[in-house]
């Protein structure tokens, strides 16, 4: 699903406000769109009085403090690094940015492109430019990429806080601060909701290319194994491009539901969920009449033709808490033990779930 124009313009505005100004060509490269598209978005934002256009340059209208308080005595700005074009983590980013700006800390945003090692190149370059601290959500498509980042990121000589990432137990990053949604609890909420509605045969259609996806799969397996009232369960990939490697012959979800006589599905993430609900309808399985669906992420779940019941991680709160931990490292007393904060998600009940009718 392509990024909407409104979302793209919000990202342009966030980048320009964070930096004060940006070149149109740079914005096009970072957003992976054409220069013409960026120019059109910039023109619309300028007409709305959100920014000011120049010759090839876009400038923020947000007043910038001429001498913002440093992140720490003698320190530089705080660097925010998140994967590009990632709506979920963009909400985390906004939460962190707001908390840092309230504390008069200069923020530098760097979206990381979808290439291996991108985060490391960005962070090492900015540390060489005297960055004061790092808030980062590495992409970590696989366990291997997480392991590859473990050493260099943990060895950074400035405070580093992981956002929406839980380091592996015993890893070097285990001793760094982190804030993450309690995804086990999110799956627990989804499964318990479906069971309360009478659904005893449940499928998880999930991605497998991020730490969140792997956490959801592990939680679902453990929860279903320990709940004897669940008669049958299985896990499938949510889309051909949702894994670490492309899948050509992905079994349609409708066939999986029929094979297992399943009446409840948990889907990760929202965009895949909206597409899967349409695929089910095309195959004659209607939501929620024939099948109840719980989406996971709640970024766009409410926008479906049938608004989807969803697990809603506290995305902005994760960002705010991560920024708070970083500020403690920068301005508080030295020697504070590392903190690993887990924040509970919520269940938002909408029109895609209903009691099972025998």
KEVEXNU-637092 format. One record per residue (C-alpha): residue number from 1; residue in three letters; x, y, z. Coordinates in steps of 0.25 Angstrom, whole numbers, always signed. Layout:
// residues N
{NUM; ALA; {X; Y; Z}}
...
***
This chain:
// residues 358
{1; UNK; {+0; +0; +0}}
{2; UNK; {+6; +13; -4}}
{3; UNK; {+8; +24; +5}}
{4; UNK; {-3; +35; +5}}
{5; UNK; {+0; +49; +0}}
{6; UNK; {-4; +54; +14}}
{7; UNK; {+6; +45; +21}}
{8; UNK; {+17; +49; +11}}
{9; UNK; {+14; +63; +14}}
{10; UNK; {+14; +61; +29}}
{11; UNK; {+28; +55; +28}}
{12; UNK; {+33; +66; +19}}
{13; UNK; {+28; +76; +29}}
{14; UNK; {+35; +68; +41}}
{15; UNK; {+48; +67; +34}}
{16; UNK; {+48; +82; +30}}
{17; UNK; {+44; +86; +44}}
{18; UNK; {+55; +78; +50}}
{19; UNK; {+66; +83; +41}}
{20; UNK; {+61; +97; +39}}
{21; UNK; {+62; +96; +24}}
{22; UNK; {+64; +85; +14}}
{23; UNK; {+67; +84; -1}}
{24; UNK; {+56; +78; -10}}
{25; UNK; {+66; +68; -16}}
{26; UNK; {+70; +63; -2}}
{27; UNK; {+55; +62; +2}}
{28; UNK; {+52; +54; -11}}
{29; UNK; {+64; +44; -8}}
{30; UNK; {+60; +42; +6}}
{31; UNK; {+45; +40; +3}}
{32; UNK; {+48; +31; -9}}
{33; UNK; {+39; +39; -18}}
{34; UNK; {+42; +48; -30}}
{35; UNK; {+46; +63; -29}}
{36; UNK; {+33; +67; -36}}
{37; UNK; {+25; +60; -25}}
{38; UNK; {+32; +67; -14}}
{39; UNK; {+31; +80; -21}}
{40; UNK; {+16; +78; -22}}
{41; UNK; {+15; +75; -7}}
{42; UNK; {+24; +87; -4}}
{43; UNK; {+15; +96; -12}}
{44; UNK; {+2; +91; -4}}
{45; UNK; {+9; +92; +9}}
{46; UNK; {+14; +106; +5}}
{47; UNK; {-1; +110; +1}}
{48; UNK; {-5; +105; +15}}
{49; UNK; {+5; +114; +22}}
{50; UNK; {+12; +102; +28}}
{51; UNK; {+26; +105; +21}}
{52; UNK; {+33; +115; +12}}
{53; UNK; {+39; +112; -2}}
{54; UNK; {+52; +117; -8}}
{55; UNK; {+60; +113; -20}}
{56; UNK; {+61; +98; -18}}
{57; UNK; {+61; +100; -3}}
{58; UNK; {+49; +98; +7}}
{59; UNK; {+50; +106; +20}}
{60; UNK; {+42; +104; +33}}
{61; UNK; {+33; +115; +39}}
{62; UNK; {+34; +109; +53}}
{63; UNK; {+42; +119; +61}}
{64; UNK; {+56; +113; +65}}
{65; UNK; {+63; +116; +77}}
{66; UNK; {+76; +123; +73}}
{67; UNK; {+84; +116; +84}}
{68; UNK; {+76; +103; +89}}
{69; UNK; {+80; +97; +102}}
{70; UNK; {+90; +86; +99}}
{71; UNK; {+87; +71; +101}}
{72; UNK; {+97; +71; +112}}
{73; UNK; {+109; +80; +116}}
{74; UNK; {+118; +81; +104}}
{75; UNK; {+109; +72; +96}}
{76; UNK; {+103; +72; +82}}
{77; UNK; {+89; +70; +77}}
{78; UNK; {+81; +57; +80}}
{79; UNK; {+80; +48; +67}}
{80; UNK; {+67; +41; +64}}
{81; UNK; {+69; +29; +54}}
{82; UNK; {+57; +21; +49}}
{83; UNK; {+54; +13; +37}}
{84; UNK; {+49; +22; +25}}
{85; UNK; {+34; +20; +21}}
{86; UNK; {+30; +13; +34}}
{87; UNK; {+17; +19; +39}}
{88; UNK; {+17; +11; +52}}
{89; UNK; {+31; +16; +56}}
{90; UNK; {+27; +30; +51}}
{91; UNK; {+17; +31; +62}}
{92; UNK; {+28; +27; +72}}
{93; UNK; {+37; +37; +66}}
{94; UNK; {+27; +49; +68}}
{95; UNK; {+26; +45; +83}}
{96; UNK; {+41; +45; +85}}
{97; UNK; {+43; +58; +77}}
{98; UNK; {+32; +65; +85}}
{99; UNK; {+38; +61; +98}}
{100; UNK; {+52; +66; +94}}
{101; UNK; {+47; +79; +88}}
{102; UNK; {+40; +82; +101}}
{103; UNK; {+53; +80; +108}}
{104; UNK; {+60; +90; +99}}
{105; UNK; {+68; +79; +93}}
{106; UNK; {+72; +81; +78}}
{107; UNK; {+67; +69; +70}}
{108; UNK; {+73; +63; +57}}
{109; UNK; {+65; +53; +49}}
{110; UNK; {+71; +43; +40}}
{111; UNK; {+62; +33; +33}}
{112; UNK; {+70; +20; +30}}
{113; UNK; {+68; +15; +16}}
{114; UNK; {+65; +0; +14}}
{115; UNK; {+79; -4; +11}}
{116; UNK; {+87; -13; +20}}
{117; UNK; {+96; -5; +30}}
{118; UNK; {+89; +8; +27}}
{119; UNK; {+87; +11; +42}}
{120; UNK; {+102; +9; +45}}
{121; UNK; {+107; +18; +34}}
{122; UNK; {+97; +29; +39}}
{123; UNK; {+100; +28; +54}}
{124; UNK; {+115; +27; +52}}
{125; UNK; {+115; +39; +43}}
{126; UNK; {+107; +47; +53}}
{127; UNK; {+115; +43; +65}}
{128; UNK; {+127; +48; +58}}
{129; UNK; {+120; +61; +57}}
{130; UNK; {+118; +62; +72}}
{131; UNK; {+104; +57; +74}}
{132; UNK; {+101; +57; +88}}
{133; UNK; {+92; +44; +89}}
{134; UNK; {+84; +34; +80}}
{135; UNK; {+70; +30; +80}}
{136; UNK; {+69; +18; +70}}
{137; UNK; {+59; +8; +65}}
{138; UNK; {+68; -1; +56}}
{139; UNK; {+60; -9; +45}}
{140; UNK; {+66; -23; +49}}
{141; UNK; {+59; -31; +38}}
{142; UNK; {+65; -43; +43}}
{143; UNK; {+72; -48; +56}}
{144; UNK; {+85; -48; +48}}
{145; UNK; {+84; -33; +45}}
{146; UNK; {+81; -31; +60}}
{147; UNK; {+93; -38; +64}}
{148; UNK; {+102; -30; +54}}
{149; UNK; {+97; -17; +60}}
{150; UNK; {+99; -22; +75}}
{151; UNK; {+114; -19; +76}}
{152; UNK; {+116; -5; +70}}
{153; UNK; {+103; +1; +75}}
{154; UNK; {+106; -4; +89}}
{155; UNK; {+120; +2; +88}}
{156; UNK; {+115; +16; +85}}
{157; UNK; {+122; +26; +94}}
{158; UNK; {+109; +34; +96}}
{159; UNK; {+96; +30; +102}}
{160; UNK; {+88; +21; +93}}
{161; UNK; {+73; +17; +96}}
{162; UNK; {+66; +7; +87}}
{163; UNK; {+51; +10; +83}}
{164; UNK; {+41; -1; +81}}
{165; UNK; {+53; -11; +81}}
{166; UNK; {+56; -21; +92}}
{167; UNK; {+70; -26; +92}}
{168; UNK; {+73; -41; +93}}
{169; UNK; {+76; -46; +107}}
{170; UNK; {+91; -46; +109}}
{171; UNK; {+94; -38; +97}}
{172; UNK; {+103; -25; +98}}
{173; UNK; {+91; -16; +96}}
{174; UNK; {+84; -23; +108}}
{175; UNK; {+91; -13; +117}}
{176; UNK; {+86; -1; +109}}
{177; UNK; {+73; +6; +112}}
{178; UNK; {+61; +2; +104}}
{179; UNK; {+46; +5; +103}}
{180; UNK; {+37; -5; +96}}
{181; UNK; {+22; -9; +95}}
{182; UNK; {+19; -22; +103}}
{183; UNK; {+15; -30; +90}}
{184; UNK; {+13; -43; +98}}
{185; UNK; {+2; -35; +106}}
{186; UNK; {-4; -30; +92}}
{187; UNK; {-5; -44; +87}}
{188; UNK; {-11; -49; +100}}
{189; UNK; {-22; -38; +99}}
{190; UNK; {-25; -42; +84}}
{191; UNK; {-26; -57; +87}}
{192; UNK; {-34; -54; +100}}
{193; UNK; {-44; -45; +92}}
{194; UNK; {-46; -56; +82}}
{195; UNK; {-48; -67; +92}}
{196; UNK; {-58; -58; +100}}
{197; UNK; {-66; -57; +87}}
{198; UNK; {-66; -73; +85}}
{199; UNK; {-55; -74; +75}}
{200; UNK; {-47; -87; +78}}
{201; UNK; {-40; -88; +65}}
{202; UNK; {-30; -77; +62}}
{203; UNK; {-20; -73; +52}}
{204; UNK; {-9; -63; +53}}
{205; UNK; {-5; -56; +39}}
{206; UNK; {+7; -49; +43}}
{207; UNK; {+20; -43; +37}}
{208; UNK; {+33; -49; +39}}
{209; UNK; {+43; -38; +36}}
{210; UNK; {+44; -29; +49}}
{211; UNK; {+46; -31; +64}}
{212; UNK; {+31; -28; +66}}
{213; UNK; {+27; -39; +56}}
{214; UNK; {+36; -49; +63}}
{215; UNK; {+31; -45; +77}}
{216; UNK; {+17; -47; +72}}
{217; UNK; {+19; -61; +66}}
{218; UNK; {+26; -66; +78}}
{219; UNK; {+16; -60; +88}}
{220; UNK; {+4; -66; +80}}
{221; UNK; {+11; -80; +79}}
{222; UNK; {+13; -80; +94}}
{223; UNK; {-1; -74; +98}}
{224; UNK; {-8; -84; +89}}
{225; UNK; {+0; -96; +94}}
{226; UNK; {-4; -92; +108}}
{227; UNK; {-19; -90; +106}}
{228; UNK; {-26; -104; +105}}
{229; UNK; {-39; -97; +101}}
{230; UNK; {-33; -94; +88}}
{231; UNK; {-36; -106; +79}}
{232; UNK; {-27; -102; +67}}
{233; UNK; {-17; -91; +63}}
{234; UNK; {-7; -88; +53}}
{235; UNK; {+3; -77; +48}}
{236; UNK; {+4; -73; +34}}
{237; UNK; {+11; -62; +26}}
{238; UNK; {+2; -50; +24}}
{239; UNK; {+7; -46; +10}}
{240; UNK; {+18; -50; +0}}
{241; UNK; {+27; -39; +4}}
{242; UNK; {+25; -40; +19}}
{243; UNK; {+36; -49; +21}}
{244; UNK; {+51; -48; +21}}
{245; UNK; {+51; -55; +7}}
{246; UNK; {+41; -53; -4}}
{247; UNK; {+30; -64; -4}}
{248; UNK; {+25; -67; -18}}
{249; UNK; {+14; -78; -15}}
{250; UNK; {+7; -73; -2}}
{251; UNK; {-5; -81; +2}}
{252; UNK; {-17; -72; +1}}
{253; UNK; {-22; -69; +15}}
{254; UNK; {-36; -73; +11}}
{255; UNK; {-31; -87; +8}}
{256; UNK; {-24; -87; +22}}
{257; UNK; {-37; -83; +29}}
{258; UNK; {-45; -94; +22}}
{259; UNK; {-34; -104; +25}}
{260; UNK; {-34; -102; +40}}
{261; UNK; {-49; -98; +41}}
{262; UNK; {-44; -85; +47}}
{263; UNK; {-53; -74; +51}}
{264; UNK; {-43; -64; +57}}
{265; UNK; {-31; -57; +51}}
{266; UNK; {-20; -48; +57}}
{267; UNK; {-13; -40; +46}}
{268; UNK; {+0; -32; +47}}
{269; UNK; {+1; -21; +42}}
{270; UNK; {-11; -12; +39}}
{271; UNK; {-8; -10; +24}}
{272; UNK; {-7; -25; +22}}
{273; UNK; {-19; -27; +30}}
{274; UNK; {-28; -18; +21}}
{275; UNK; {-23; -25; +9}}
{276; UNK; {-25; -39; +15}}
{277; UNK; {-39; -35; +19}}
{278; UNK; {-42; -31; +4}}
{279; UNK; {-36; -44; +0}}
{280; UNK; {-45; -52; +9}}
{281; UNK; {-57; -45; +4}}
{282; UNK; {-53; -48; -11}}
{283; UNK; {-52; -63; -6}}
{284; UNK; {-66; -62; +0}}
{285; UNK; {-62; -61; +14}}
{286; UNK; {-68; -48; +20}}
{287; UNK; {-63; -41; +33}}
{288; UNK; {-69; -42; +43}}
{289; UNK; {-80; -51; +39}}
{290; UNK; {-72; -63; +35}}
{291; UNK; {-59; -59; +42}}
{292; UNK; {-55; -49; +53}}
{293; UNK; {-42; -41; +51}}
{294; UNK; {-33; -34; +61}}
{295; UNK; {-22; -25; +54}}
{296; UNK; {-9; -22; +61}}
{297; UNK; {-2; -8; +61}}
{298; UNK; {-15; +1; +60}}
{299; UNK; {-9; +11; +50}}
{300; UNK; {-19; +10; +40}}
{301; UNK; {-28; -1; +45}}
{302; UNK; {-40; +8; +47}}
{303; UNK; {-40; +13; +33}}
{304; UNK; {-45; +0; +27}}
{305; UNK; {-59; -1; +21}}
{306; UNK; {-61; -10; +33}}
{307; UNK; {-53; -3; +44}}
{308; UNK; {-44; -14; +50}}
{309; UNK; {-43; -17; +64}}
{310; UNK; {-28; -15; +67}}
{311; UNK; {-17; -16; +77}}
{312; UNK; {-12; -2; +79}}
{313; UNK; {+2; -1; +84}}
{314; UNK; {+5; +12; +91}}
{315; UNK; {+14; +17; +80}}
{316; UNK; {+15; +32; +84}}
{317; UNK; {+17; +28; +99}}
{318; UNK; {+28; +19; +95}}
{319; UNK; {+35; +30; +88}}
{320; UNK; {+33; +40; +100}}
{321; UNK; {+38; +30; +110}}
{322; UNK; {+50; +27; +102}}
{323; UNK; {+53; +42; +101}}
{324; UNK; {+52; +43; +116}}
{325; UNK; {+62; +32; +118}}
{326; UNK; {+72; +39; +109}}
{327; UNK; {+70; +52; +116}}
{328; UNK; {+73; +45; +129}}
{329; UNK; {+86; +40; +123}}
{330; UNK; {+90; +53; +118}}
{331; UNK; {+86; +62; +130}}
{332; UNK; {+84; +53; +142}}
{333; UNK; {+94; +47; +151}}
{334; UNK; {+104; +37; +145}}
{335; UNK; {+104; +23; +148}}
{336; UNK; {+89; +20; +147}}
{337; UNK; {+86; +5; +144}}
{338; UNK; {+80; +2; +131}}
{339; UNK; {+65; +2; +129}}
{340; UNK; {+57; -7; +121}}
{341; UNK; {+43; -1; +120}}
{342; UNK; {+31; -10; +115}}
{343; UNK; {+18; -2; +112}}
{344; UNK; {+5; -9; +111}}
{345; UNK; {-4; -8; +98}}
{346; UNK; {-19; -6; +98}}
{347; UNK; {-30; -14; +91}}
{348; UNK; {-39; -5; +82}}
{349; UNK; {-52; -12; +79}}
{350; UNK; {-58; -9; +66}}
{351; UNK; {-67; -15; +55}}
{352; UNK; {-58; -27; +51}}
{353; UNK; {-61; -36; +63}}
{354; UNK; {-74; -42; +67}}
{355; UNK; {-79; -54; +76}}
{356; UNK; {-78; -68; +68}}
{357; UNK; {-91; -72; +64}}
{358; UNK; {-93; -87; +63}}
***
